[in-house]
Amino acid sequence: MMDDPSLIDSRTDKIDPRRLRYPHSLVWTPIPLLSWLFPFIGHMGIGRTDGVIRDFAGPYYVSEDNMAFGRPTRYLQLDLSRVPGPNPRGNYDRAVEQASDEYKNRMHNLFCDNCHNHVAMALNTMNYNRKQSYNMINLTFWMFFRGKYVR
């Protein structure tokens, strides 16, 4: 029973900025000019449990480990114990992939359907913290006030 990977304490999953690994984390990077004028606006992605980052980088494109505006500068590691179900890691990764598959079929819109919405869909799909009300606005504020700087 102790060897079950879904039971591993999520606090042991280390952030490794050198290798660009952000296990079960929200990640954020500034968008040139826009973030300079409005510091709370930036580009967001989500790391799978293995740390690989997925982000809605443009129309019909979700990148893997190559964020649209460069390396993450802030992150917020999520607590896997807040993902309901008997296999939190599997549920988390499945939700990230489902959101990514959906956003591969969507046109990017800076104001209405963007990288933050992609992350929100993943969190809503996994029912993170037993909520399904994540959106662009609350994720922006969550990252701005709770996110940690990489360096």
N, C-alpha and C positions, 0 to 999 in steps of 0.2 A: 504494500500500500504506500509506503514512503517513496517508492520509485516512480510513482505516477507523476508525470511532468505537470499535470494540471493542478497539483497540490503544492507545488513549489511556491514559497513565499515570494511575492512579486518584488519585495524590497531588495532581493539579491540580484535582480537584473540590473546590471550596471550600465549607466550612460557612458559611452565612449566616443567623445567628439572627434578624436583623431581618426577613428575608423568610420565615422558617421553612423554610429549605431545608437538609436534612441528607442529602446524597447518600450512598448506600450506607452507611447508619449505623444503629446501634441507638440509640434515644432513650428517655429515662426521665424521668418526672415524679413528684413525690411525691403520695401520696393523703392528703388531710387527715385528721388524727387518727392514722390507721394508721401512716403514715410517721414521724410525730412520736414515736410510741412504739417503733417498730421501723424504724430508718433504712434498713435494707436492703430493705424492702418498698416497692414503688411500682408505677406503671403503665408498661408498656413498649410501644413501637411500633418499626417498621422503616421506614427511608426508602428509596424506590426510587432508581435511579441519577440521576434528575432532581431528587431531594431531597424529593419529595412523601411525606409520612408516612402509613403505613397502621397502624391499631391496632384490635384487637378490643375494642370499646368497651362492649359489652353483648350481651345475648341476640340472636342472629341479626343482628348489626350490626358491620360493620367500617368505621370511618370513614376518610375521606380528607382529610388536612390540617386536622383538627379534633380533636386528642387529647382524650380523655374528661376528663382532669383538668388541662387547660391546656397551656401551652407547655412544651417540653422544658427541663429544668434540667441534664441530663447527656446526653452522647452518647459513642458509641464508633464511629468511622469504620472500616469494614471495608476490607480490601485486596482489590480485585477480582482481583488475580493469584492469589488463593487460591480462586477459583471456577473449577472445571475446565471444559474444553471450548474450542472454537475461538472462541466469542463470549461472554466472561464477562459483559458488560453485559446481553446478551439473556437469558442463563441466569439471572442474578441477578433481573432484573425479572420474568421468567416464574415463577420460584419464589415471589416475593413475591405475585404475583397469584393463583397456584394456592392458596397458603395462605390468602389473603384470601377467595377464592371458597369454599373449604372451610369456613372459620369463619363465613361468612354463613349457614350451615346448622346452626350449633351453638348450644346453650344455654350461656350463660356460667356458670361455676362458680368461685368465688373460690379454691378449694383444688385443684381437679383439672383444669380446662380453662379457662384464662384467657389474658390478653394475652401472657404469657410463652410459653405453649404455641403460640400463633399464630406468634410470632417464631421459636421453635424449629423449627416445621414448615417455615417458609421456609428456614432455614439447612440443615436436614436434606435438604430437597428439592433445593437447589442443590448439596448435597454440599460445603458450605463447608469449606475446609482439609482436604478429603478425609475428613470425618467425618460420621456420621449419628447422633450420640449427644447432640445438644443437647437440653436440657430446662430446665424452670423453675428448678431449683436451680442448675445451672452457669451459666445466663444471669444469674441474680440476683447471683452472686458475681463473674462476669466484669464486669458493669456496676459493681458496688460498688467493686471494686478497680482496674479499668482505665479506667472511664469518666471523661471530662473534664467539668468544669463549664462551662456555657455562658458564664457571666460570671465 
